[in-house]
Amino acid sequence: MRLMLMKCGIFLCLFVSCACGYAKNFSYIDIVNNISAAIQTEKISEESIDPPSVAIGGIWRDAKICGKEERYICIRSEVFNFAVPRADVFPTMWSDGGFLYKITTRDKFYLLGVKLDVVYIQSKQRDLKYTFIYSRTNGLVAFKVGVDSDCALYISQDAIGFGNLEQGKAGLIPP
């Protein structure tokens, strides 16, 4: 059902209010299905609840952003969760908000024609499997969500994604 909402819900918005003083809107798109996703810092709809909040297909949910004093740069909600350590070096596994995150691959990823060093982070959340593609300098550049082969890949439409270093010390990726 959740996957169907993501595939057919047409729009996913994550409304984020950064406690660290850096505010930016982040846009993602599933180019195969032409479904948008966004992490934003202000209300764009009268139907939305106050930020930080998460909407899928127009249904709004409260969200929480990790503060500077916490171990992670993260967003937590009942429909979308993402966390990366605020450490000099990433561990291979960590847990946040009841979900396990595991680095599976270190690789290169091309975003808007620029080659980035990234890590692929897997996390099973409820009945969905997520693969987050994260760059320490560019933040969350893409994420894949789904069940087995039925999945959607959302790619950042901008050079910088949620969780980049300007939002706080996100961590260095060891070689």
C-alpha positions as a printed Julia matrix, in Angstrom:
175×3 Matrix{Float64}:
  0.0    0.0     0.0
  2.8    2.42    0.93
  4.66   1.6    -2.27
  1.48   2.24   -4.22
  1.18   5.64   -2.5
  4.75   6.42   -3.48
  4.29   5.24   -7.07
  0.82   6.69   -7.57
  0.69   9.36   -4.9
  2.3   11.77   -7.38
  4.05  13.91   -4.78
  6.27  13.41   -1.76
  7.25  16.45    0.29
  9.47  16.53    3.33
  9.22  19.86    5.06
 12.32  20.54    7.06
 13.24  23.3     9.44
 17.0   23.27   10.05
 18.09  24.04   13.57
 21.59  24.8    12.29
 20.89  28.05   10.49
 21.29  26.71    6.96
 18.06  26.53    4.99
 17.58  25.24    1.46
 14.96  23.42   -0.53
 15.91  20.04   -1.96
 14.12  18.57   -4.99
 14.23  14.95   -6.18
 12.53  13.27   -9.12
 11.81   9.72  -10.24
 12.43  10.29  -13.96
 10.92   6.94  -14.98
  7.53   7.61  -13.36
  7.78  11.42  -13.31
  7.06  11.56   -9.58
  8.52  14.43   -7.56
  9.95  14.4    -4.07
 11.17  17.38   -2.07
 12.68  18.36    1.24
 11.66  21.94    1.92
 12.04  24.53    4.65
  8.74  26.39    4.4
  5.05  25.71    3.85
  4.03  25.62    0.2
  0.42  24.63    0.74
 -2.43  25.74    2.97
 -3.25  22.04    3.48
  0.14  21.34    5.04
  0.84  21.32    8.74
  3.65  23.43   10.16
  7.2   22.35    9.32
  8.93  20.13    9.94
  6.4   17.79    8.37
  6.18  15.1     5.7
  3.54  14.67    3.01
  2.91  11.81    0.65
  0.12  12.28   -1.85
 -1.18  15.28    0.08
 -1.39  13.45    3.43
  0.68  15.35    5.98
  2.67  13.86    8.86
  4.81  15.46   11.55
  8.57  15.03   11.22
 11.59  15.7    13.39
 14.97  17.04   12.37
 17.97  16.06   14.51
 19.51  19.02   16.32
 23.19  19.98   16.29
 23.75  18.28   19.63
 22.57  14.9    18.32
 24.85  12.24   16.83
 23.12  12.32   13.42
 21.98  14.65   10.69
 18.53  13.22   10.15
 14.87  13.52    9.38
 12.44  11.19   11.17
  8.78  10.62   10.38
  6.34   7.77   10.14
  6.74   7.67    6.34
 10.39   8.66    5.64
 13.56   8.37    7.72
 17.18   9.18    6.87
 20.22   9.57    9.13
 23.99   9.96    8.71
 26.5   10.19   11.57
 28.1   13.47   12.62
 31.51  11.8    12.88
 34.93  12.26   11.33
 34.7    8.74    9.88
 31.53   6.79    9.14
 31.03   3.45   10.83
 29.89   0.64    8.52
 26.6    0.38   10.47
 24.56   2.6    12.74
 21.05   2.8    14.13
 18.73   5.78   14.45
 15.02   6.06   15.18
 14.72   2.27   15.45
 16.14   1.66   11.95
 19.47   0.09   11.04
 21.6    1.78    8.36
 24.42  -0.13    6.67
 27.0    1.05    4.12
 27.02  -1.55    1.35
 29.18   0.1    -1.33
 31.59   2.97   -1.83
 31.5    4.16   -5.43
 31.24   7.07   -7.86
 27.93   8.67   -8.82
 27.32  11.23  -11.55
 24.98  14.06  -10.59
 24.35  16.81  -13.12
 27.54  15.81  -14.95
 29.74  15.92  -11.83
 31.44  12.78  -10.52
 30.93  12.37   -6.76
 32.41   9.97   -4.21
 29.39   8.37   -2.54
 28.35   5.62   -0.19
 25.32   3.42   -0.76
 23.44   3.02    2.51
 20.75   0.36    2.89
 17.94   0.46    5.43
 14.81  -1.65    5.82
 12.02   0.49    7.22
  8.71  -1.15    7.94
  7.87  -3.1     4.77
 10.05  -1.01    2.43
 13.72  -1.28    1.48
 15.65   1.98    1.03
 18.99   2.55   -0.64
 20.31   6.04    0.06
 23.12   7.42   -2.12
 25.03   9.89    0.0
 27.99  12.23   -0.62
 29.62  13.97    2.34
 29.93  17.2     0.35
 26.68  17.03   -1.63
 24.38  15.3     0.87
 21.61  12.89   -0.12
 21.98  12.87   -3.91
 19.51  10.03   -4.59
 17.43   7.36   -2.9
 15.68   4.22   -4.05
 12.62   2.92   -2.26
 10.52  -0.15   -2.87
  9.99  -3.85   -2.44
 12.3   -6.16   -4.42
 12.27  -5.15   -8.11
  9.24  -2.85   -7.7
 11.0    0.36   -6.74
 11.37   4.03   -7.55
 14.68   5.9    -7.84
 14.6    9.57   -6.87
 17.57  11.67   -8.05
 18.42  15.16   -6.81
 17.56  17.93   -9.25
 20.19  20.15   -7.63
 23.9   19.82   -6.88
 23.26  19.78   -3.11
 20.92  17.42   -1.26
 19.66  17.09    2.31
 22.38  16.39    4.88
 25.25  18.16    3.13
 28.18  19.52    5.12
 26.76  23.04    5.23
 23.98  21.68    7.44
 26.5   20.41    9.96
 29.47  18.1    10.14
 28.03  15.13    8.3
 31.09  12.91    8.41
 34.0   11.99    6.21
 33.83   8.85    4.15
 36.93   6.71    4.67
 38.69   5.29    1.57
